[in-house]
Amino acid sequence: MYRVKIGTRTVVASDVLGSYWHFASERQKVYHRRLAGLPGPWTDDPVISRFRFTNAYRAADRVSQDLIHVAYSGPQSADDLVFRILLFRFFNKPSTWKALQEEFGEITWDSFDVDSYSLVLDRMLARGDRVYSAAYIVPPPPFGAARKHRNHLLLIAHMMSSGVAQRIQDAPSLQSVFETISSYPSLGPFLSYQLAIDLNYSALIEFEENDFVVPGPGAHSGIAKCFPDLGGVRPDDLIRWMVDTQDDQFDQFGLEFDDLFGRRLALIDCQNLFCETDKYARVRHPETMGLGNRTRIKQQFAPQSVASQPFFPPKWGINESIPELNANVLVPL
């Protein structure tokens, strides 16, 4: 344990803080090495080699990449953008999106019909297919339908009919977007923040990712492992401090960090890294307790998908810096 000064306050840090930055550095090396087509193993870290973790940058993850493509493919009106992003992220499963596309072609708000979409998902479930990803738990909204997926379709219809797209387009800040989303039933703080970030990837709004952050449950647990005593510092302020001091901390721990084609870690990324550090520390620092009683990492690492060229929001100005990939490379998951 040692003490760190954050503003005027002193916090107590543990050895897990060094592992946070080590994980960020090493996971990003894996990302770049795999994109470069280098043969594995891509890291000497036995934990990262064995278990499945997200990328250091949220936007580089496979499903976020799919969502960004969804945002920039198809009509760009406010209604269509918000509708597509809500529909994709509520289920968060590319195969579900593909099934809807195969049935309806171009997915637009004007052509959306709850009964028709629900029937497609009914058929998927009858075949034994999953329609939801396990990454986010989206509680069923209280619309009275017997099946969860129909309630989520009804929630989308309710949000769109209430003018949510215009409210988001007119929002003065990322926090205001978050507050708009969280005003709807079953959309708690964590999911509302994630949706605000998703919408901010699109051409509809353009706020700095470093304007606002909401730590999720996993991030709170990771923070507790890295900083056993926050000394009165709020978790969101601590995440901001991690963003502001990232270069100094990489240097302090003797680590090299190959960023995202010139883009530094932002609040959403450092928030996610706390969640991943919570998992990483279960194996690397089993004696360090966070919040809750999880002691294992469930998912093993195994490359599964053929590479696709990374694509980030064009307004970031980094797509031109990404080298063309060999089509036979496996993408990081």
C-alpha positions in Angstrom: 0.0 0.0 0.0 1.1 3.5 -0.7 -0.4 7.0 -0.8 -1.2 9.1 -3.9 -2.1 12.8 -4.0 -5.2 13.6 -6.1 -5.9 17.3 -6.0 -6.0 18.3 -2.3 -6.8 14.8 -1.1 -4.7 11.7 -0.3 -5.8 8.3 -1.4 -4.4 4.9 -0.5 -3.3 2.8 -3.6 -2.5 -0.9 -3.8 -0.3 -2.9 -6.1 -3.4 -3.5 -8.3 -3.0 0.1 -9.6 0.3 -1.0 -11.3 -1.6 -4.0 -12.7 -4.3 -1.6 -14.1 -1.7 0.2 -16.2 0.2 -3.1 -17.1 -3.1 -4.6 -18.3 -3.9 -1.5 -20.4 -0.4 -1.6 -22.0 -0.3 -5.3 -22.6 -3.9 -5.6 -23.9 -3.2 -2.8 -26.3 0.0 -4.6 -27.5 -2.1 -7.7 -28.2 -4.6 -5.6 -30.2 -1.9 -4.0 -32.4 0.1 -7.2 -32.8 -2.9 -9.1 -34.0 -4.0 -6.4 -36.3 -0.4 -6.5 -37.8 -0.9 -10.2 -38.5 1.9 -11.3 -36.2 1.7 -14.9 -35.1 0.7 -15.7 -31.5 1.3 -15.8 -28.7 0.8 -12.0 -28.6 1.7 -11.6 -24.9 3.8 -13.2 -22.2 1.1 -12.4 -19.6 -0.4 -15.7 -18.6 -3.7 -14.2 -17.5 -4.3 -12.2 -20.7 -3.3 -15.2 -22.8 -5.7 -17.5 -21.0 -8.8 -15.4 -20.3 -11.0 -13.2 -22.4 -10.9 -9.4 -21.8 -12.2 -6.4 -23.7 -9.8 -4.1 -25.5 -8.2 -1.2 -23.7 -10.4 1.1 -26.0 -14.1 0.4 -25.9 -14.6 1.5 -29.5 -12.2 -1.2 -30.6 -14.2 -4.1 -29.3 -16.0 -6.3 -31.8 -19.6 -5.4 -30.9 -18.8 -1.7 -30.5 -17.3 -1.9 -34.0 -20.5 -3.5 -35.3 -22.5 -0.7 -33.6 -20.3 2.0 -35.2 -20.9 0.4 -38.6 -24.7 0.3 -37.9 -24.6 4.0 -37.0 -22.9 5.0 -40.2 -24.7 2.6 -42.5 -28.2 3.6 -43.6 -30.3 6.8 -43.3 -28.7 9.5 -41.1 -31.8 11.3 -39.9 -32.0 11.8 -36.1 -34.9 9.3 -35.9 -33.2 6.6 -37.9 -29.9 7.0 -36.1 -31.4 6.8 -32.6 -33.7 4.0 -33.6 -30.9 1.8 -35.0 -28.6 2.4 -32.1 -31.3 1.6 -29.5 -32.4 -1.5 -31.4 -28.9 -2.8 -31.8 -27.7 -2.2 -28.3 -30.8 -3.4 -26.4 -30.0 -6.9 -27.8 -26.3 -6.3 -28.3 -25.9 -9.3 -30.5 -24.8 -9.0 -34.1 -26.6 -12.2 -35.1 -29.9 -10.7 -33.9 -29.3 -7.6 -36.0 -28.4 -9.7 -39.0 -31.7 -11.7 -38.7 -33.7 -8.5 -38.6 -31.9 -7.2 -41.6 -32.4 -10.4 -43.6 -36.1 -10.1 -42.8 -36.7 -6.4 -43.3 -33.9 -5.1 -45.5 -32.9 -1.6 -44.5 -34.0 -1.0 -40.9 -35.7 2.4 -40.5 -37.9 4.0 -37.9 -40.8 4.6 -40.4 -41.0 0.9 -41.3 -40.7 -0.4 -37.7 -43.5 -2.6 -36.5 -43.4 -4.1 -33.0 -45.5 -7.2 -34.0 -43.4 -8.0 -37.1 -40.0 -7.6 -35.3 -41.3 -9.6 -32.3 -42.3 -12.4 -34.6 -38.7 -12.6 -36.0 -37.3 -12.9 -32.5 -40.0 -15.4 -31.6 -38.8 -17.6 -34.4 -35.2 -17.3 -33.4 -36.0 -18.4 -29.9 -38.1 -21.3 -31.2 -35.0 -22.5 -33.1 -32.9 -22.3 -29.9 -31.0 -19.2 -30.9 -30.1 -16.6 -28.4 -31.3 -13.0 -29.2 -29.5 -11.2 -26.3 -25.8 -10.9 -25.6 -24.7 -11.6 -22.0 -22.5 -8.5 -22.0 -25.2 -6.1 -20.7 -28.1 -7.1 -18.5 -31.0 -5.0 -19.7 -33.9 -5.4 -17.3 -37.3 -6.0 -18.9 -39.3 -2.7 -19.1 -42.8 -2.7 -17.6 -44.9 -2.8 -20.7 -46.9 -5.9 -19.9 -45.8 -8.3 -22.7 -45.2 -11.9 -21.8 -41.7 -12.0 -23.4 -38.7 -9.8 -22.6 -37.8 -9.0 -26.2 -41.3 -7.7 -27.0 -41.1 -5.4 -24.0 -37.9 -4.0 -25.3 -39.4 -3.4 -28.7 -42.3 -1.7 -27.0 -39.8 0.5 -25.0 -38.1 1.5 -28.3 -41.5 2.4 -29.8 -42.3 4.4 -26.7 -39.0 6.3 -26.6 -39.2 7.1 -30.3 -42.8 8.2 -30.2 -42.1 10.5 -27.3 -39.5 12.5 -29.3 -36.3 11.1 -27.8 -34.3 11.6 -31.0 -35.0 15.3 -31.1 -34.3 15.7 -27.4 -30.9 14.0 -27.9 -30.1 16.1 -30.9 -30.9 19.2 -29.0 -29.0 18.2 -25.8 -26.4 20.7 -24.7 -24.0 18.1 -23.2 -23.2 14.5 -22.9 -24.6 14.5 -19.4 -27.9 15.8 -20.8 -28.0 13.0 -23.3 -27.5 10.6 -20.4 -30.2 12.2 -18.3 -32.6 12.0 -21.3 -32.0 8.3 -21.7 -32.1 7.5 -18.0 -35.6 9.1 -17.8 -37.1 6.1 -19.5 -38.2 2.9 -17.7 -35.6 0.2 -17.0 -32.7 2.2 -18.3 -30.5 2.6 -15.2 -27.3 4.8 -14.8 -24.8 2.3 -16.3 -26.8 1.3 -19.4 -27.9 5.0 -20.0 -24.2 6.1 -19.9 -23.2 3.3 -22.3 -26.0 4.3 -24.7 -25.0 8.0 -24.5 -21.5 6.9 -25.6 -22.9 4.9 -28.4 -25.0 7.8 -29.6 -21.9 10.0 -29.4 -20.2 7.7 -31.8 -22.8 8.7 -34.4 -23.0 11.8 -36.6 -26.1 13.0 -34.5 -24.1 14.6 -31.7 -20.5 15.4 -31.1 -19.4 15.8 -27.5 -16.0 15.2 -26.0 -15.8 11.7 -24.4 -14.0 13.3 -21.5 -17.0 15.5 -20.6 -18.8 13.0 -18.4 -18.5 9.5 -16.9 -20.7 7.2 -14.9 -18.8 4.3 -13.3 -20.5 0.9 -13.6 -20.6 -1.8 -10.9 -17.5 -3.5 -12.3 -15.6 -0.3 -12.4 -16.5 0.4 -8.7 -15.1 -3.0 -7.8 -11.9 -2.3 -9.8 -11.5 1.1 -8.2 -11.9 -0.6 -4.7 -9.1 -3.0 -5.6 -6.8 -0.3 -6.9 -7.6 2.3 -4.2 -8.7 0.7 -0.9 -9.2 4.2 0.6 -10.4 7.0 -1.7 -10.0 9.6 1.0 -13.2 11.3 0.0 -12.4 11.4 -3.8 -15.5 10.6 -5.9 -15.1 7.6 -8.2 -15.9 9.8 -11.3 -13.2 12.3 -10.3 -10.8 9.5 -9.8 -11.4 8.2 -13.3 -10.8 11.7 -14.6 -7.5 11.8 -12.7 -6.5 8.5 -14.4 -7.2 10.0 -17.8 -5.4 13.2 -17.0 -2.3 11.5 -15.6 -2.1 8.4 -17.9 1.2 9.4 -19.6 2.9 10.1 -16.2 1.6 6.8 -14.8 2.7 4.7 -17.7 6.2 6.3 -17.2 6.1 5.8 -13.5 5.5 2.0 -13.9 8.0 1.8 -16.8 5.4 0.8 -19.4 5.1 1.6 -23.0 1.6 2.3 -24.4 0.8 2.1 -28.1 -2.4 4.2 -28.2 -5.3 4.0 -30.7 -3.7 5.5 -33.8 -3.0 8.7 -31.9 -6.1 8.8 -29.7 -5.4 8.8 -25.9 -7.5 6.8 -23.4 -10.7 8.7 -22.6 -13.1 8.5 -19.6 -15.1 5.7 -21.0 -11.9 3.7 -21.7 -10.5 4.2 -18.2 -13.9 3.3 -16.7 -13.9 0.1 -18.7 -10.3 -0.6 -17.7 -11.3 -0.6 -14.0 -13.9 -3.2 -14.8 -11.4 -5.4 -16.7 -8.8 -4.8 -13.9 -11.4 -6.1 -11.4 -11.5 -9.4 -13.4 -7.7 -9.5 -14.1 -7.0 -9.0 -10.3 -9.1 -12.1 -9.5 -6.2 -14.2 -10.8 -3.2 -11.8 -10.5 -4.1 -10.5 -7.0 -6.5 -13.1 -5.5 -5.9 -11.8 -2.0 -7.3 -8.3 -2.9 -11.0 -7.9 -2.4 -13.3 -5.6 -4.4 -17.0 -5.3 -4.2 -19.0 -8.6 -4.4 -17.7 -12.1 -4.1 -16.5 -13.0 -7.6 -13.2 -14.9 -7.5 -13.0 -16.4 -11.0 -12.9 -15.3 -14.6 -15.4 -17.4 -16.5 -14.6 -16.8 -20.2 -11.5 -18.3 -21.8 -9.7 -16.5 -24.6 -10.0 -18.0 -28.1 -9.8 -16.0 -31.4 -13.0 -16.7 -33.3 -13.5 -14.1 -36.1 -11.9 -13.3 -39.3 -10.4 -9.8 -39.4 -12.3 -6.7 -40.6 -10.7 -3.3 -41.1 -11.2 -1.3 -37.9 -13.5 1.7 -38.4 -14.0 4.5 -35.9 -16.2 7.5 -36.0 -14.9 9.6 -38.9 -15.1 12.8 -36.8 -12.2 11.3 -34.7 -9.9 11.7 -37.7 -8.0 8.4 -37.1 -9.3 6.1 -39.8 -6.7 7.4 -42.2 -4.0 6.3 -39.9 -5.0 2.7 -39.8 -3.0 0.4 -42.1 -4.8 -2.0 -44.4 -5.1 -5.4 -42.8 -4.4 -8.8 -44.2 -7.8 -10.5 -44.7 -6.6 -13.7 -42.9 -5.7 -12.1 -39.6 -7.9 -12.9 -36.6 -9.4 -9.9 -34.8 -9.0 -9.4 -31.1 -12.2 -10.0 -29.2 
